[in-house]
Amino acid sequence: MTNNWKSRGYFAGGIAFGFVISFLVTSNSLLKMDQITGTRYISRETNGPSPGPSKQSMIPRGGSNTEPPKNQHELEKKLEVQGGSTSPKDMVTHDEKYHHDDDQLAKEMYNKVRILCWVMTSPQNLASKATAVKKTWGKRCNVLVFMSSVENKAFPAVGLKTEEGRDHLTAKTMHAFKYVYDHYFQECDWFLKADDDTYVIVENLRFMLSEKNTSEPVFYGHHFKVIVKQGYFSGGAGYVLSKEALRRFATKGFHNNQYCREDGGAEDAEMGKCMEGLGVKASDSRDALGRSRFHCFTPLTHVDGGYPDWYYQYDKYGGKKGVANMSDYAITFHYVDVRTMYALDYYVYHLRPYGIASLGQDLNVKPKQTN
């Protein structure tokens, strides 16, 4: 990275993140966010978590048993019911003329570090969780694809024709990555998997990846040290594959039980075994100060350390807590409900302390190894 890039304003940096934490502690309000355009939404039909109590011990998953909406009007009406008085139309701000962020670097990196984001969702979550992703961080990806078991052309969502439920997340993940390889391998450089309750600061992901080589067999995420020899990455926190990692999966791993399980087990652990078998390295995503960038819980949980007992046994770096152990350029958080999804988008992209400008920090230096 050149000195010019290091010194220019990076608007999703440390100042905004500090206010994310302070406001999450004091507010549960649903706040408005801006509209950022440019992401393509994809829908083509195709034929094609951590073990035990780990994730379910925090926040239960699941959604409504009602029929999925048939068109965008039904989607918006359903969101109004589920989200109180707030509808997607309320998420638009009209203060663009007052914004003077220097986002030129972010725009340059958008073209230089091309990221495809695919989001694990289900028919019953399209109107709520998936819509929140679509209205917030999802549109900052170069390509955004929602992966469901059933195609929905109105949303749109890809129909993988897999079964729904936690017991089938592995099959859904394997088919989703194969779909991405078949349709977008040449269009993007990195391929992110996230859940529909994951919040991603995409600019910070691009920053981390800007000095990585996508031709190397690597992937990054929140590192768990159990089950797989080299460890694996939390599915809820999201993990990102290089182009070479995706190529190896699609050409050698898919439908090959020698390397990759087709279904069953914990999705993220099974993907970790698959990657290890294919020679893909589980690489360190921490910043230059050894602070975490991918997070498998909410910001508040990582700030105050309200972790379940299993987490201290799983986390590679000991389950550290507090802002001092969280990167100013954090990338993901998990278990983010719909209201908080919109609130986070406000905190990161709108809230500013007047008279203070962040000039960017060079946090991509490889951190020192810790025990």
TORNU-588929 format. One record per residue (C-alpha): x, y, z. Coordinates in Angstrom, 2 decimals. Layout:
REM TORNU-588929
<node c1="X" c2="Y" c3="Z"/>
...
This chain:
REM TORNU-588929
<node c1="0.00" c2="0.00" c3="0.00"/>
<node c1="1.41" c2="3.40" c3="-0.91"/>
<node c1="1.94" c2="6.25" c3="1.56"/>
<node c1="-0.76" c2="8.15" c3="-0.27"/>
<node c1="-3.30" c2="5.45" c3="0.54"/>
<node c1="-2.19" c2="5.26" c3="4.17"/>
<node c1="-2.66" c2="8.96" c3="4.78"/>
<node c1="-6.02" c2="9.55" c3="3.18"/>
<node c1="-9.34" c2="9.61" c3="4.99"/>
<node c1="-10.89" c2="6.23" c3="5.61"/>
<node c1="-14.38" c2="7.00" c3="6.69"/>
<node c1="-15.36" c2="3.66" c3="8.22"/>
<node c1="-12.41" c2="3.68" c3="10.60"/>
<node c1="-11.65" c2="4.04" c3="14.28"/>
<node c1="-13.71" c2="7.09" c3="15.24"/>
<node c1="-16.94" c2="5.65" c3="13.92"/>
<node c1="-16.29" c2="2.28" c3="15.54"/>
<node c1="-15.83" c2="3.90" c3="18.93"/>
<node c1="-19.23" c2="5.47" c3="18.65"/>
<node c1="-20.74" c2="2.13" c3="17.59"/>
<node c1="-19.75" c2="0.72" c3="20.94"/>
<node c1="-20.92" c2="3.67" c3="23.04"/>
<node c1="-24.29" c2="3.91" c3="21.37"/>
<node c1="-24.95" c2="0.18" c3="21.45"/>
<node c1="-24.59" c2="0.36" c3="25.21"/>
<node c1="-27.03" c2="3.23" c3="25.58"/>
<node c1="-29.57" c2="2.79" c3="22.79"/>
<node c1="-31.78" c2="0.13" c3="21.25"/>
<node c1="-33.46" c2="2.52" c3="18.85"/>
<node c1="-34.01" c2="1.72" c3="15.22"/>
<node c1="-32.23" c2="4.48" c3="13.34"/>
<node c1="-32.16" c2="5.50" c3="9.72"/>
<node c1="-29.42" c2="4.77" c3="7.23"/>
<node c1="-28.37" c2="5.96" c3="3.82"/>
<node c1="-28.72" c2="4.27" c3="0.44"/>
<node c1="-25.53" c2="3.22" c3="-1.34"/>
<node c1="-26.02" c2="1.92" c3="-4.86"/>
<node c1="-23.98" c2="-0.15" c3="-7.24"/>
<node c1="-24.31" c2="-3.72" c3="-6.00"/>
<node c1="-25.90" c2="-6.31" c3="-8.27"/>
<node c1="-28.52" c2="-8.61" c3="-6.77"/>
<node c1="-28.55" c2="-12.09" c3="-8.29"/>
<node c1="-31.15" c2="-14.82" c3="-8.60"/>
<node c1="-30.68" c2="-17.94" c3="-10.68"/>
<node c1="-32.18" c2="-21.30" c3="-9.77"/>
<node c1="-29.73" c2="-24.17" c3="-9.55"/>
<node c1="-29.81" c2="-27.90" c3="-8.90"/>
<node c1="-27.46" c2="-27.97" c3="-7.03"/>
<node c1="-22.23" c2="-23.54" c3="13.01"/>
<node c1="-20.49" c2="-24.48" c3="15.45"/>
<node c1="-21.03" c2="-27.77" c3="17.32"/>
<node c1="-23.47" c2="-28.50" c3="20.12"/>
<node c1="-24.71" c2="-25.63" c3="22.25"/>
<node c1="-22.14" c2="-23.16" c3="21.02"/>
<node c1="-24.26" c2="-20.72" c3="19.04"/>
<node c1="-27.69" c2="-21.66" c3="20.27"/>
<node c1="-26.61" c2="-20.85" c3="23.83"/>
<node c1="-26.57" c2="-17.17" c3="22.93"/>
<node c1="-29.55" c2="-16.29" c3="20.75"/>
<node c1="-32.07" c2="-18.80" c3="19.34"/>
<node c1="-32.41" c2="-19.04" c3="15.59"/>
<node c1="-35.52" c2="-19.56" c3="13.54"/>
<node c1="-38.31" c2="-17.44" c3="12.22"/>
<node c1="-41.94" c2="-17.26" c3="11.32"/>
<node c1="-43.73" c2="-20.31" c3="9.95"/>
<node c1="-45.82" c2="-18.19" c3="7.61"/>
<node c1="-45.64" c2="-18.52" c3="3.85"/>
<node c1="-42.83" c2="-16.54" c3="2.17"/>
<node c1="-43.96" c2="-13.31" c3="0.44"/>
<node c1="-44.59" c2="-13.55" c3="-3.29"/>
<node c1="-43.49" c2="-10.07" c3="-4.36"/>
<node c1="-41.71" c2="-6.94" c3="-3.15"/>
<node c1="-44.95" c2="-5.29" c3="-1.97"/>
<node c1="-45.67" c2="-8.26" c3="0.30"/>
<node c1="-42.07" c2="-8.18" c3="1.53"/>
<node c1="-42.37" c2="-4.54" c3="2.59"/>
<node c1="-45.76" c2="-5.03" c3="4.21"/>
<node c1="-44.46" c2="-8.01" c3="6.18"/>
<node c1="-41.44" c2="-6.03" c3="7.35"/>
<node c1="-43.73" c2="-3.26" c3="8.59"/>
<node c1="-45.54" c2="-5.81" c3="10.77"/>
<node c1="-42.39" c2="-7.51" c3="12.08"/>
<node c1="-40.44" c2="-4.30" c3="12.65"/>
<node c1="-43.14" c2="-2.22" c3="14.30"/>
<node c1="-43.87" c2="1.07" c3="12.56"/>
<node c1="-40.68" c2="1.01" c3="10.51"/>
<node c1="-40.73" c2="-0.01" c3="6.85"/>
<node c1="-37.89" c2="-0.12" c3="4.29"/>
<node c1="-39.05" c2="3.27" c3="2.98"/>
<node c1="-38.24" c2="4.80" c3="6.38"/>
<node c1="-34.60" c2="3.76" c3="6.03"/>
<node c1="-33.81" c2="6.49" c3="3.49"/>
<node c1="-32.14" c2="9.74" c3="4.55"/>
<node c1="-32.14" c2="12.99" c3="2.61"/>
<node c1="-29.07" c2="14.70" c3="4.04"/>
<node c1="-26.55" c2="13.83" c3="1.33"/>
<node c1="-25.73" c2="17.47" c3="0.62"/>
<node c1="-24.46" c2="17.85" c3="4.18"/>
<node c1="-22.11" c2="14.88" c3="3.95"/>
<node c1="-18.52" c2="15.74" c3="3.07"/>
<node c1="-16.79" c2="12.42" c3="3.68"/>
<node c1="-13.71" c2="11.85" c3="1.57"/>
<node c1="-14.66" c2="8.39" c3="0.31"/>
<node c1="-12.40" c2="8.38" c3="-2.74"/>
<node c1="-10.15" c2="5.69" c3="-1.27"/>
<node c1="-13.13" c2="3.47" c3="-0.50"/>
<node c1="-14.32" c2="3.89" c3="-4.09"/>
<node c1="-10.89" c2="3.00" c3="-5.44"/>
<node c1="-10.72" c2="-0.09" c3="-3.26"/>
<node c1="-14.21" c2="-1.10" c3="-4.40"/>
<node c1="-12.78" c2="-1.56" c3="-7.88"/>
<node c1="-9.43" c2="-2.97" c3="-6.78"/>
<node c1="-10.59" c2="-5.53" c3="-4.19"/>
<node c1="-13.71" c2="-7.14" c3="-5.64"/>
<node c1="-15.76" c2="-9.02" c3="-3.07"/>
<node c1="-18.71" c2="-11.31" c3="-3.63"/>
<node c1="-20.88" c2="-11.68" c3="-0.54"/>
<node c1="-23.25" c2="-14.60" c3="-0.33"/>
<node c1="-25.71" c2="-14.60" c3="2.53"/>
<node c1="-27.21" c2="-17.71" c3="4.10"/>
<node c1="-30.95" c2="-17.14" c3="4.50"/>
<node c1="-34.29" c2="-18.94" c3="4.29"/>
<node c1="-37.74" c2="-18.20" c3="2.83"/>
<node c1="-39.18" c2="-17.06" c3="6.17"/>
<node c1="-36.30" c2="-14.60" c3="6.76"/>
<node c1="-36.43" c2="-12.71" c3="3.47"/>
<node c1="-38.84" c2="-10.05" c3="4.71"/>
<node c1="-36.91" c2="-9.35" c3="7.90"/>
<node c1="-33.25" c2="-10.32" c3="8.29"/>
<node c1="-32.37" c2="-10.60" c3="4.61"/>
<node c1="-34.09" c2="-7.31" c3="3.83"/>
<node c1="-32.07" c2="-5.60" c3="6.56"/>
<node c1="-28.83" c2="-6.95" c3="5.04"/>
<node c1="-29.93" c2="-5.81" c3="1.59"/>
<node c1="-30.75" c2="-2.31" c3="2.82"/>
<node c1="-27.52" c2="-1.90" c3="4.81"/>
<node c1="-24.12" c2="-3.53" c3="4.37"/>
<node c1="-25.02" c2="-5.86" c3="1.52"/>
<node c1="-25.09" c2="-3.14" c3="-1.12"/>
<node c1="-21.44" c2="-2.33" c3="-0.46"/>
<node c1="-20.35" c2="-5.71" c3="-1.82"/>
<node c1="-19.41" c2="-5.87" c3="-5.50"/>
<node c1="-21.85" c2="-8.76" c3="-5.93"/>
<node c1="-24.51" c2="-9.76" c3="-3.39"/>
<node c1="-26.22" c2="-13.14" c3="-3.55"/>
<node c1="-28.85" c2="-14.47" c3="-1.13"/>
<node c1="-28.83" c2="-18.27" c3="-0.84"/>
<node c1="-32.06" c2="-19.96" c3="0.17"/>
<node c1="-33.62" c2="-23.38" c3="-0.31"/>
<node c1="-36.29" c2="-21.97" c3="-2.61"/>
<node c1="-35.90" c2="-19.46" c3="-5.41"/>
<node c1="-37.58" c2="-16.09" c3="-4.91"/>
<node c1="-37.42" c2="-13.93" c3="-8.03"/>
<node c1="-39.02" c2="-10.93" c3="-6.31"/>
<node c1="-36.34" c2="-10.58" c3="-3.65"/>
<node c1="-34.26" c2="-12.10" c3="-5.37"/>
<node c1="-32.85" c2="-15.24" c3="-3.75"/>
<node c1="-31.18" c2="-18.26" c3="-5.30"/>
<node c1="-32.95" c2="-21.57" c3="-4.82"/>
<node c1="-30.34" c2="-24.19" c3="-3.97"/>
<node c1="-32.96" c2="-26.93" c3="-3.63"/>
<node c1="-31.51" c2="-28.08" c3="-0.33"/>
<node c1="-33.44" c2="-28.79" c3="2.84"/>
<node c1="-33.79" c2="-26.06" c3="5.45"/>
<node c1="-32.76" c2="-26.42" c3="9.08"/>
<node c1="-29.55" c2="-26.50" c3="11.09"/>
<node c1="-28.92" c2="-30.14" c3="10.19"/>
<node c1="-28.56" c2="-29.15" c3="6.53"/>
<node c1="-26.43" c2="-26.01" c3="6.72"/>
<node c1="-23.43" c2="-27.95" c3="5.46"/>
<node c1="-25.19" c2="-28.94" c3="2.24"/>
<node c1="-26.42" c2="-25.39" c3="1.80"/>
<node c1="-22.91" c2="-24.01" c3="2.21"/>
<node c1="-21.30" c2="-26.51" c3="-0.16"/>
<node c1="-23.88" c2="-25.89" c3="-2.88"/>
<node c1="-23.69" c2="-22.13" c3="-2.37"/>
<node c1="-19.92" c2="-21.99" c3="-2.87"/>
<node c1="-20.22" c2="-24.23" c3="-5.94"/>
<node c1="-22.90" c2="-21.92" c3="-7.33"/>
<node c1="-20.65" c2="-18.91" c3="-6.75"/>
<node c1="-17.76" c2="-20.65" c3="-8.52"/>
<node c1="-19.94" c2="-21.61" c3="-11.49"/>
<node c1="-21.36" c2="-18.12" c3="-12.00"/>
<node c1="-18.93" c2="-15.50" c3="-10.62"/>
<node c1="-15.45" c2="-16.95" c3="-10.35"/>
<node c1="-14.00" c2="-14.50" c3="-12.87"/>
<node c1="-15.95" c2="-11.48" c3="-11.64"/>
<node c1="-14.60" c2="-11.23" c3="-8.09"/>
<node c1="-11.37" c2="-11.74" c3="-6.18"/>
<node c1="-12.66" c2="-12.81" c3="-2.77"/>
<node c1="-15.77" c2="-14.73" c3="-1.71"/>
<node c1="-17.43" c2="-14.03" c3="1.64"/>
<node c1="-19.96" c2="-16.26" c3="3.36"/>
<node c1="-22.16" c2="-14.57" c3="5.98"/>
<node c1="-25.42" c2="-15.30" c3="7.79"/>
<node c1="-28.48" c2="-13.08" c3="7.56"/>
<node c1="-27.82" c2="-11.93" c3="11.13"/>
<node c1="-24.19" c2="-10.98" c3="10.42"/>
<node c1="-23.22" c2="-7.31" c3="10.07"/>
<node c1="-20.22" c2="-6.60" c3="7.82"/>
<node c1="-18.20" c2="-3.41" c3="7.41"/>
<node c1="-17.22" c2="-4.20" c3="3.84"/>
<node c1="-14.71" c2="-1.36" c3="3.48"/>
<node c1="-12.72" c2="-2.77" c3="6.39"/>
<node c1="-12.77" c2="-6.21" c3="4.78"/>
<node c1="-11.38" c2="-4.72" c3="1.58"/>
<node c1="-8.68" c2="-2.96" c3="3.58"/>
<node c1="-7.58" c2="-6.22" c3="5.21"/>
<node c1="-7.60" c2="-8.06" c3="1.89"/>
<node c1="-5.88" c2="-5.27" c3="-0.05"/>
<node c1="-2.46" c2="-6.64" c3="0.87"/>
<node c1="-3.40" c2="-10.33" c3="0.60"/>
<node c1="-2.84" c2="-12.51" c3="-2.45"/>
<node c1="-6.01" c2="-14.11" c3="-3.75"/>
<node c1="-3.93" c2="-16.54" c3="-5.82"/>
<node c1="-2.80" c2="-18.21" c3="-2.59"/>
<node c1="-4.93" c2="-20.97" c3="-0.99"/>
<node c1="-6.07" c2="-19.05" c3="2.10"/>
<node c1="-9.21" c2="-18.07" c3="3.98"/>
<node c1="-9.90" c2="-15.75" c3="6.90"/>
<node c1="-12.41" c2="-15.41" c3="9.73"/>
<node c1="-12.90" c2="-15.72" c3="13.51"/>
<node c1="-10.50" c2="-18.49" c3="14.48"/>
<node c1="-11.62" c2="-21.47" c3="16.56"/>
<node c1="-8.84" c2="-23.88" c3="17.60"/>
<node c1="-10.78" c2="-27.12" c3="18.15"/>
<node c1="-11.99" c2="-30.03" c3="15.97"/>
<node c1="-9.75" c2="-29.24" c3="12.98"/>
<node c1="-5.96" c2="-29.44" c3="13.28"/>
<node c1="-5.36" c2="-25.94" c3="11.90"/>
<node c1="-8.61" c2="-24.69" c3="13.39"/>
<node c1="-11.62" c2="-23.36" c3="11.54"/>
<node c1="-13.66" c2="-20.18" c3="11.30"/>
<node c1="-16.98" c2="-19.36" c3="12.95"/>
<node c1="-19.78" c2="-19.52" c3="10.40"/>
<node c1="-21.79" c2="-16.75" c3="12.06"/>
<node c1="-18.86" c2="-14.34" c3="12.08"/>
<node c1="-18.42" c2="-14.98" c3="8.38"/>
<node c1="-15.36" c2="-16.20" c3="6.53"/>
<node c1="-13.82" c2="-15.22" c3="3.22"/>
<node c1="-12.15" c2="-17.50" c3="0.65"/>
<node c1="-9.47" c2="-16.50" c3="-1.82"/>
<node c1="-9.95" c2="-17.26" c3="-5.50"/>
<node c1="-7.54" c2="-20.19" c3="-5.24"/>
<node c1="-9.35" c2="-21.57" c3="-2.20"/>
<node c1="-12.65" c2="-21.44" c3="-4.05"/>
<node c1="-11.11" c2="-23.04" c3="-7.14"/>
<node c1="-9.76" c2="-25.96" c3="-5.11"/>
<node c1="-13.12" c2="-26.43" c3="-3.41"/>
<node c1="-15.12" c2="-26.43" c3="-6.64"/>
<node c1="-12.76" c2="-28.58" c3="-8.69"/>
<node c1="-11.51" c2="-31.02" c3="-6.05"/>
<node c1="-13.71" c2="-30.83" c3="-2.97"/>
<node c1="-17.32" c2="-30.56" c3="-4.07"/>
<node c1="-19.06" c2="-33.95" c3="-4.04"/>
<node c1="-15.78" c2="-35.53" c3="-2.90"/>
<node c1="-16.19" c2="-37.06" c3="0.54"/>
<node c1="-12.45" c2="-37.61" c3="0.78"/>
<node c1="-12.16" c2="-33.88" c3="1.48"/>
<node c1="-15.57" c2="-32.31" c3="1.94"/>
<node c1="-18.66" c2="-33.68" c3="3.65"/>
<node c1="-21.81" c2="-33.18" c3="1.61"/>
<node c1="-24.23" c2="-32.62" c3="4.51"/>
<node c1="-24.59" c2="-33.00" c3="8.26"/>
<node c1="-22.32" c2="-31.93" c3="11.05"/>
<node c1="-21.59" c2="-28.32" c3="11.95"/>
<node c1="-21.35" c2="-26.24" c3="8.77"/>
<node c1="-18.36" c2="-24.13" c3="9.79"/>
<node c1="-16.35" c2="-27.02" c3="11.24"/>
<node c1="-17.07" c2="-29.15" c3="8.17"/>
<node c1="-15.94" c2="-26.33" c3="5.90"/>
<node c1="-12.81" c2="-26.07" c3="8.03"/>
<node c1="-12.07" c2="-29.79" c3="7.54"/>
<node c1="-12.73" c2="-29.40" c3="3.83"/>
<node c1="-10.32" c2="-26.48" c3="3.49"/>
<node c1="-7.60" c2="-28.24" c3="5.48"/>
<node c1="-7.91" c2="-31.35" c3="3.32"/>
<node c1="-7.55" c2="-29.23" c3="0.19"/>
<node c1="-4.43" c2="-27.50" c3="1.51"/>
<node c1="-6.13" c2="-24.17" c3="2.16"/>
<node c1="-4.56" c2="-22.33" c3="5.10"/>
<node c1="-6.64" c2="-20.93" c3="7.96"/>
<node c1="-4.87" c2="-17.57" c3="8.09"/>
<node c1="-4.61" c2="-14.90" c3="10.78"/>
<node c1="-7.07" c2="-12.04" c3="10.35"/>
<node c1="-6.04" c2="-9.97" c3="13.38"/>
<node c1="-4.69" c2="-6.47" c3="12.90"/>
<node c1="-1.15" c2="-5.19" c3="13.55"/>
<node c1="-1.88" c2="-4.87" c3="17.27"/>
<node c1="-3.19" c2="-8.41" c3="17.53"/>
<node c1="-6.81" c2="-7.26" c3="17.85"/>
<node c1="-9.78" c2="-9.18" c3="16.48"/>
<node c1="-11.52" c2="-8.16" c3="13.25"/>
<node c1="-14.08" c2="-10.96" c3="12.78"/>
<node c1="-16.48" c2="-11.40" c3="15.73"/>
<node c1="-18.91" c2="-14.24" c3="16.36"/>
<node c1="-21.10" c2="-12.27" c3="18.81"/>
<node c1="-22.60" c2="-8.78" c3="19.04"/>
<node c1="-20.36" c2="-5.74" c3="19.65"/>
<node c1="-21.65" c2="-5.41" c3="23.21"/>
<node c1="-20.86" c2="-9.04" c3="23.99"/>
<node c1="-17.28" c2="-8.61" c3="22.83"/>
<node c1="-16.98" c2="-5.35" c3="24.77"/>
<node c1="-18.19" c2="-6.66" c3="28.14"/>
<node c1="-17.11" c2="-10.28" c3="27.72"/>
<node c1="-20.47" c2="-11.90" c3="28.36"/>
<node c1="-19.35" c2="-15.07" c3="26.59"/>
<node c1="-20.74" c2="-18.58" c3="27.11"/>
<node c1="-18.34" c2="-21.00" c3="28.78"/>
<node c1="-17.62" c2="-22.97" c3="25.59"/>
<node c1="-16.21" c2="-19.90" c3="23.88"/>
<node c1="-13.08" c2="-19.77" c3="26.04"/>
<node c1="-12.26" c2="-23.31" c3="24.95"/>
<node c1="-12.92" c2="-22.62" c3="21.28"/>
<node c1="-11.40" c2="-19.20" c3="20.63"/>
<node c1="-7.79" c2="-19.48" c3="19.46"/>
<node c1="-6.69" c2="-16.37" c3="21.33"/>
<node c1="-8.35" c2="-17.02" c3="24.67"/>
<node c1="-11.68" c2="-15.19" c3="24.39"/>
<node c1="-10.36" c2="-11.72" c3="25.12"/>
<node c1="-12.84" c2="-8.94" c3="25.84"/>
<node c1="-12.92" c2="-5.15" c3="25.75"/>
<node c1="-12.39" c2="-2.41" c3="23.19"/>
<node c1="-8.62" c2="-2.70" c3="23.62"/>
<node c1="-8.81" c2="-6.16" c3="22.03"/>
<node c1="-11.11" c2="-5.19" c3="19.15"/>
<node c1="-9.69" c2="-3.66" c3="16.00"/>
<node c1="-10.61" c2="-0.11" c3="15.05"/>
<node c1="-11.13" c2="-1.67" c3="11.62"/>
<node c1="-13.46" c2="-4.44" c3="12.79"/>
<node c1="-15.08" c2="-6.36" c3="9.95"/>
<node c1="-17.98" c2="-8.47" c3="11.27"/>
<node c1="-20.34" c2="-9.04" c3="14.18"/>
<node c1="-22.89" c2="-11.83" c3="14.62"/>
<node c1="-26.33" c2="-12.26" c3="16.21"/>
<node c1="-27.28" c2="-8.80" c3="14.99"/>
<node c1="-31.07" c2="-8.47" c3="14.99"/>
<node c1="-32.95" c2="-6.40" c3="12.44"/>
<node c1="-33.24" c2="-3.25" c3="14.55"/>
<node c1="-29.57" c2="-3.31" c3="15.49"/>
<node c1="-28.60" c2="-3.92" c3="11.85"/>
<node c1="-30.04" c2="-0.53" c3="10.90"/>
<node c1="-28.66" c2="1.10" c3="14.03"/>
<node c1="-25.13" c2="-0.15" c3="13.31"/>
<node c1="-25.36" c2="1.24" c3="9.80"/>
<node c1="-26.21" c2="4.64" c3="11.24"/>
<node c1="-23.38" c2="4.55" c3="13.75"/>
<node c1="-20.75" c2="3.55" c3="11.20"/>
<node c1="-21.81" c2="5.63" c3="8.20"/>
<node c1="-23.61" c2="8.67" c3="9.63"/>
<node c1="-22.61" c2="9.47" c3="13.20"/>
<node c1="-19.59" c2="11.82" c3="13.35"/>
<node c1="-17.93" c2="13.93" c3="16.05"/>
<node c1="-17.68" c2="17.41" c3="14.57"/>
<node c1="-14.16" c2="18.66" c3="13.94"/>
<node c1="-12.46" c2="15.27" c3="14.15"/>
<node c1="-11.28" c2="13.52" c3="10.98"/>
<node c1="-9.80" c2="10.03" c3="10.89"/>
<node c1="-6.74" c2="9.96" c3="8.66"/>
<node c1="-6.46" c2="6.19" c3="8.58"/>
<node c1="-4.24" c2="3.70" c3="10.39"/>
<node c1="-1.84" c2="1.18" c3="8.91"/>
<node c1="-3.12" c2="-1.89" c3="10.74"/>
<node c1="-2.32" c2="-4.56" c3="8.16"/>
<node c1="1.15" c2="-5.42" c3="9.47"/>
<node c1="1.29" c2="-9.08" c3="10.46"/>
<node c1="0.72" c2="-9.31" c3="14.24"/>
<node c1="3.17" c2="-10.99" c3="16.58"/>
<node c1="2.33" c2="-14.57" c3="17.48"/>
<node c1="0.78" c2="-15.08" c3="20.91"/>
<node c1="0.33" c2="-18.17" c3="22.97"/>
